[in-house]
Structure formats: structure tokens, C-alpha cells
């Protein structure tokens, strides 16, 4: 039996945050949506028609969003859009849960905002975990005289790990064919930066498993809300 939009929204409104995030992941797989696609901010329940992309000050957009009466908002957009939307909603008096995708700025921003209802879904372990690999990145950044925080370098470091692993597997006398062959069976040890290794196959040079961890501000520090949750990429 078919269900209408209001029934779907009502069902979603009764889910927990973690159930909502799992639903989003399932929808991505079902409809072929990827993280690279431009995504605006979604809200439930009663969000009505999709709103236009927010302007810089977020005023009109967030007024419409707040007036829709959501008890949570999920955002997957450029970081500045996510944070300005949250801050504008707070100024309007909206006090419910806000879930955002964790870009490179997430760790510093969680500490700056100190908002106990701001949840960040991250694919990388934050530096507050203080793992040996984090210390290694910090030392390398300092030695290089980087003007950027080490916290923002995880993605680039993982990219370097992939290049290093591929070249080692191809061998010293590597040519194009050997490098391609090595990349078809590559396993990259992320040393805790991700929830598990990055595995490449003949048809997948991205990853075969996705890992997500959820963080929030917990009074005096950043805390985990959900430890690594993995999803198969098919």
C-alpha cells in the first residue's frame, strides 16, 4: 500500500539521530546519491517544499526553516553553509538537534561553538583522540612550517598514504602496468585515521568500506556519540 509524504515525515520524526543517519546512507545507495553532489539543508518534520540554497547571512532561509517547526535538521553542504545556518537558527531561538557533515574545520568549530545539540558525522578520527598518527602529522606540519592547522591535513595525509602504498606495491622498477596492477589489490593501513583500512579493487579505486564516527560537544570537551559504523560500497 502506498504511503503519502506526511506519513513518511511522521515516521522519520520518530527515529533517533543514528537511525536517521543510517536511513540517509541507505537512500544514497538506493538512489545513487553521493557526497560529492550539492546538497542543501533538510529538516523534519513538516519541512514542506525544499528551500533554495541559503544566502550568506542565512536570514530568509533560516526563518523559513525555523517556521517549519523541525525537531532536528540534517545538513550536508559546504562547511560555511552548515555553520552559518546553525548559528542563524540559534539566533532565532531554535534549540533542537542539528546534524552536519564533518569537514576539515569540524574539530575546531565544535570547540568554538560549544553547542551540545550540534552533531558532526566524521569519516576521520579527530585529533583529540591523540593517536600516534595524529602526533606524526603535527610534527610534520611543524617541521614544514605550515601555516595551516594539522587538524585540517588528515585527508591529504591519507592521500599520501595511498600513493606510498601503491608505489611500494609496484616495486622499484615500476612502470604504468605494474602500478595499475598494484592499485587493483591495494590495502592501505590508515593507522587509526579511519575506522579501518582503505581497500582498492580492480573496479574500485575509492574504497570498499565507508566508516563514520559521530561527535558532539559534551559540556567541556568533544565527545563521541557513536563509534565507527561501517557501510559496504557496492
QUIJO-V345854 format. One record per helix or strand of 2 or more residues. SS is the DSSP state (@ for helix, = for strand). FROM is the first residue (numbers start at 1). TO is the last residue. If there is no record, write none. Layout:
BEGIN
[[SS:FROM:TO] [SS:FROM:TO]]
END
This chain:
BEGIN
[[@:5:13] [@:17:31] [=:41:44] [@:59:67] [=:72:75] [@:79:91] [=:97:101] [@:106:113] [=:118:122] [@:127:129] [@:132:143] [@:150:152] [@:154:170] [@:176:183] [=:187:188] [=:198:199] [=:209:217] [=:222:232]]
END
